[in-house]
Amino acid sequence: MAVERDGQQAVPAEGKPAECRWRDFDGTVLPLLGGLSSYQKKIILLTWIPAVLIGLSRSSDCFFTAEPSWLCPSDGGGNNNSGGDRSASPHVLAPHTQVTANQSGGGHPPGSGLHTDQSADSNSKKQNCPPCKERVYIIHATLTQNVVTKWHLVCNSAWKVHIAKFSLLVGLIIGYLVTGSLADWIGRQLVLLLSVMFMLVFGLIVALSVNVTMFSTLRFFEGFCLAGIFLTLYVTRIEVSLPRHRFMVTMVANFIAMGSQLLMPGLAALCRDWQVLQAVIICPFIFMIPYWCIFPESLRWLLATHQLQAAKELFLDFLRKNKIDVEDNVKEFLPEFDKEPNIRPKKTFVVKLVYTRILWKHILVLCVTSLTGFGIHNCFAKSLMATEEASLQNFYVRYYLMEVIGILSCVLMCILVGLIGRRGTLLLFTIFTALASLLQLGLMSYLVKKLQTPFSIVFSIVGMFASHSVGNLSIFFCAELVPTVIRGGGLGLVLASAGFGQLTAPIMELHNQQGYFLHHVIFACCTVICIICILLLPESKGQGLPESIDDGDHYTRQPLIPPKKVEQPLLSNTTELKDYSGLNENPNSELTAASTTANGTRPK
């Protein structure tokens, strides 16, 4: 059976010890299964479909916790700076609604009666939040009711909104660490099923929350389960793909998730209430329960952990579902599973990274780059939204601008990865991120005031564009460099680092943007350090995935620019050629054919 792999005719590895052939998954096992055949394509499709739900779940926070404008109908529109004493009536409320709809999150004119709860400290809260028996809220994020309006989380209770924003991100961070290690220990399939089951339980109970404490606690567990689903699907689609297809298979899932986020405002407009929206997002996870029957365990992981009998059964199942006849090559390979009947399963915990020589450095570099990429992305976004451009104060403009920047950065990343590889692309985007941040921090004060706003917008968009690619490519790079036996745990470390970077946004909001400049300076310095560290990483484009700790520890770097082949200079003419063929005729001669120096000349 001839299977084409990476443009070459794939054949079983000859000359290798027989007991080692099943260890070479990319070179031997995958070609025997037909490469990227119908069953492998089905598995990849099954990992793409839930990306829609993952994208919706991760973008729901900005709708659930959007801060509304409000007024007090009982005292004539709240603390009205105009001093007019107006009664609450539809005629009063309608003009305020129109103003809010036009500004959509921007500042409100004096005397409008509308308040946006973004006060800096307790004193300003007392000034901007007069006693009010009943408030009328106007949400700019499509919904008619969200968490803030349901439990009146404004004024002195506004800090609870930030805790609610923390809960999902903290759940994701801890979930990446725990479920990644569990996926290496009990398998990808079981972790995926458990995550889906608990996601349904906690996600649906979130919609029934009776107070903000219950909401925040359940959102933590929802994030924990969502991390397990995302991580196991991410690892599975990489482990089942051919080397030349791994990146595009992963990027298709990213595009699907970002496309679903573009649909989120429309879905929120249809649901109108945050509890209905939560139920609509969570209920489709029910269709993932049959994955227990149709979604197989990772064959690569079974072989890497020496679970040979389970691997043999799954190997034969792949052959049947791909409708591949058991030909000579397959018949010769099947006895490999039975040659070591006494071999015991060997599972590895991610803490083994501490004892490696090179692998821990690769993981550390990628953790720092992912943390920096997502962290400085929030700094650029804050700079962009803080500009005086009126259009950027609209909720929908901000939301879609962020999503479009992410999609376009991924498109450019796909092109560059095909041209200059993973490491070169990561280095290029990191350099652009560092330049944008340094120019924005150091150049703005020297510009004329009229030029500060347009230059700030340009630097912010370039920085968001580049940092988004840095964060996402670091995650994918880690999944390729970490060996199969600890791929879940290693990827969990990098994803958790990315989560810490995303966590800087609600932290700055909690402190009312105090320390924002310091955050930006720290991340800019980290970006410069990352430029140097990325040069230490190996290039994984077109390479097989490492399976064991030793494979990952010997995954050394190659030069960023391949060296040119040095050719020996040719003799100028034939008259200088001399015949030395008679030197070897005397067996006692010290000058033999083997007695040459390193540069190809013979000693005199």
Steps between C-alpha positions, in 0.01 A plus 500: 500500500647834397397805697623847412628701795645850476555464129703179531419134465457375853639158578556329833831589652753240397819431685349590836475251782167324478396599848540873420271522199183568699678788672534685168143621468547763227736287292345154532162479678323795340596406140373145559165648606470691174644832611213749514230250400125517541486398867774746599311774314186407691685535830633842399149608401375392843761724661396797284125495577528582875721801413175689433379445857843569648515834317153599622576403860827693514344818355192494724669688784499838325121472460420358845706760688463806274466813715174683421396862524228571754268771631273553797140565385388560859711816541473638151786324329751458778764749590416746227768761452254742338307527823164446336242310698334268257251227572550151382298434191539336159561847355805540723632148448472500122748786436755335729463173314561677172814670634635169624425327173689769310802494727502128587730506794654841460483790741161652574429872478425697816138487603421183313443311822695200372786349701766248399646325802872543432594702806855503627465476877251498782477879512409532136257215541318690771490808282380322185264260670226688688245305703252344263206275580466364147735532205426468131786332314591535136742230374708570192576131431176389332353328807212651694622344824839372613677416825561866590140610458350189658683541832562878480880475494569871477651762728623331819430154356686559174806303621292181485483536120877468479491189720246353259739578212787332689306181565489363144866585429624354828299185430659475157852541644461234767309277257786508249747389765285222648332357191825512302671278755195273520500459122855363523402265780155362416473586131353769279164328442405462867602856589293632209190308606529602867550863399191495277282342770600750768482785252133421446433481874680818606410696187128444538507574874672832421182606320308432824728704725320693775783741589835616372695275740331191358555631147872561552559162665321306230675698225830388651402134459359570155837644398675198651296260286529719191879481536485120498292495182722749319828334601406141416359597160811711426736214585296241310488689172877548511576137586284358222626727220792463262793739557419713197133534601531565875510880486212549258283247685554702818442835332169386350375437854618849601316656206182312590520624861560860393220477244259390771604802708397723211150352532481559875337850485227366273439204729482733798250720315277197445520377860470846664553356851839375630349187655342397171825572319695285746260209451517534120881485511522205739220270378670402168779335705248217544585390146858433616393221735504241213870583455560218749402256225618674184809689622795261547788519741825640362689212339821700522457540877427128547820406319710764676382374841560132398135392518561259214194277517259795503707657223479183291120488528473866406746451212283221355190717552665779298578252222138380487350848498747617236417183296867412469579137418749323721780474245858382540625818664221496757538128566867549570426785736222342711730255684691804631226553759550150642880487511511658846204346687645579843555869438309711749322829423733791567315822574687821572408804705587849382732557798754284315581820309715603796747220425540575130798680352347706218125436494422708810669799339280470191186487717616795710567715192157420355328568835658844511413578137136394543471699825655804336297469180160488668598743776628776274202442269278634780729801538470583130122455517480736798707758312273470198179538700641794699540714189260788439371350177120506531438187292716289733262574789230285340474153653447323168786684329736398778379141502520443125828688468661262750365194319597619153853579617527147639376339179728704274803429720431127475471524120837672476647252746391208279677657201822575686521161669493336158783726381740536794388238751372513857807649666559766235135610508495513881820706500365741236171567683685540831725765343196689367335478844809641670535782246133600531513502881830689525390760246168548673662539841789720396391696196154629587616779732725646230229528236275796431165460673317468167719202405482319831157348445555360146846367588369342819224326304749370240746369760219341700355317199845379386577389855169314538550341159851374580442403865196290410717293267778474761263353757327253269817383326671442837220263598523305175881495513486347848264225384757397238810517719367323811520117478182294486537352849466848660343699216185572698686627804752701299230660289304570818795700638516723191121543486495590869770760434285642222209512745708699747572746220128537430436544873687832499199671336251450786779568753560843345125564491472411867758769578329741259793477256750607768839349419409456135816679382717281725333186363572613147866574581550159664346314208703706252821399680390135499437523125856617441632210708280258304667608174830361629348186653307398186833449322563208737192309381518226234303509176220241498361556151471169313650306793347204679365551849728387785354204687713451814679733738832407337363588154394842624829559679695430181284735294776756454488824306621555148645825360234758419658549155628169353872523419607493139688199373871578472649360182865410460674739253578341166854490360565781253627277218591144428873565485514526880355152545753244609473124507523357849353164417828320561519593867286208612689241302759463780328334794764633740436858399375724780294704254178308455161599368370540851775732616334829404454806710176677578526734204560217253879533449766239569781555746847552359 
